[in-house]
């Protein structure tokens, strides 16, 4: 998977496997019982989460979410989604909402100042800074994804190893 040319921050993939979803779920359950030191597996229904354990985990460590969909009796469609740690993702979303809120508030203030023939310089400066902060968050998120690229490959290799077993 070539992740360097992707615009999205949360990478997705799809895979069709010639096995039914119950046998695939059983493979992940068996791996979960083997107590691997580096990875943890959580399952819930047809959803599977692969995480990197605390010994190798850092703030940029990704996780892999898999969703199993039965196509027919002997074939399963797997949807995979790489994502950052949920706490980090929540922080980024919170910061995006704060920046958007400040931008909207100051655009309303700028409009009021314009109508009242007051100076709108400060309002425009704050709005430009919010746009700059939004791009800065995007660049930081791309860097975090780049830092976690090797661990993303490890999770993908683990996923392929488990379904091949």
N, C-alpha and C positions, 0 to 999 in steps of 0.2 A: 504494500500500500504506500503510495507516494504522498506523504503528508506535507511536504514543503510547498507544493503548488496549490494547496487547498486554502480557500478563503474562510471557510467555517472554522470555528474554534473547537467545536465538538465533532469529532470525526465519526462517521458512520460507515458500516459495511453490511453486506448481505451475503449469505452463503446457503446453498441448498445441499443438504446431506441426505444420502440414501439410507436413512434409518428413521424409525419412528421416534417421536419425542419422548416417550417413556424410557426407552433404552438410553437415549442421550442424557436425560435427567439422572438416570441411575449411574451413568459414568461420572457425572459431576458429584453425585452423592458419595460414590466410592472414593473419589479423589479427596473429598472433604474429610473422610474418615482416615485417610493416610497421614494426616497431620503434617503437611509440608511446612517447613520453617519460614519460607519467604512469601507465600501467598495464602490468602484465605478465600474460601468460597462460601457464599450464602445463596440459598435457594428459597424461592417462594412461588409456588404454583409453576407457571411456565417461565418465570423470570429467574435469572442467575446473575450474581454479581461477583466479579473477581477483583479482589483488592490486594495491594501489597501490604505485607505486615509491617509492624512498627520497626523491626530491625533494619529494614531498607527504605522505609517511608520517609519522605520529606514533604515540604509544603507543596511541591509541584508534582507529586506522585499522582498518576492518573488511576482511574478504576475502569473496569469494563463491564458494561451491562449487556446481557444477552437476553433476547426474548425468543422463545421457541414457538413456532406456528406450524401445526400439522397441515401439510398440503394434501396428503392422502395417507393411506395405511402404512406405507413404507418410505415416506419422504417427509423431511422436515425443513422448513425455511427458517433460518436463523437471522435475526436482526441484531447487529452489534452496535454499540454506541460507546465510544471512549469519552470520558469526561473527567474534569478535575475533581478533587475532593469536594464533597457536597458543602462543607463549611466554607471553603474558598469560593466556590461558585455562588453561594448565598451572599458572601461579602461583596463580590463583584456586582451582583444584581442590586444590592443595597446602594452601593456607590453610584451605579448608573441611575437609579431612581432619584437619589439626592441631586445629582448633576442635572438631570432633566427637570426636576422641580425648581431648582435655582434658576435655570435657564428660562422656564416658563414664567416664574414670578418676575424676573427682571425684564422679560419682554413685555409683560403687562405694565410694569412701572415705566418702561421706556415709552410705551404708547401713551400713557397718561401724561408723562412729562412733555412729549411731543405735542399733544393736544393743548396742554397748558402753556406752551411756548417756553418751557424750561430746558435747561441743558440736559441732553441725553448721553453725554460723553461717558460718564461713569457707568451707566446702564449698559451701553454697548461694550465697554471694556469687560465688564463682568460676563456678558453673554459670549464674547470671544474667548475668554478664559475657560468658560464651561465647555465650549466646543473643543478647545485645546485639551482640556482634561479628559473629555470623552475619547479623543484620539490617543491620548497617553494611556488610558485604561486598555484600549485595544492593543497597543504595542506591548504593554506589560503582559497581557494575556497570551499574545503570540510568543513572547519570550518564555513564559511559564510552560507553554506547550512544547517549545523547542527543548527546554531543559528536561522534560519528562518523556522525550521521544524514545530514548533507550528502554525505559521502563514500559512504555507502550508496546514496543516490540516484544519485550519479555512476556507481557500479558497475552499478546496475540500468539506467541509461540506456545504458551501454556494452554490456551484455548484449543489450538490445533492438535497439541499432544493429547489432550483429554479426549477430544472427539475421535482421534485415530486409535485410541486404546481399545 
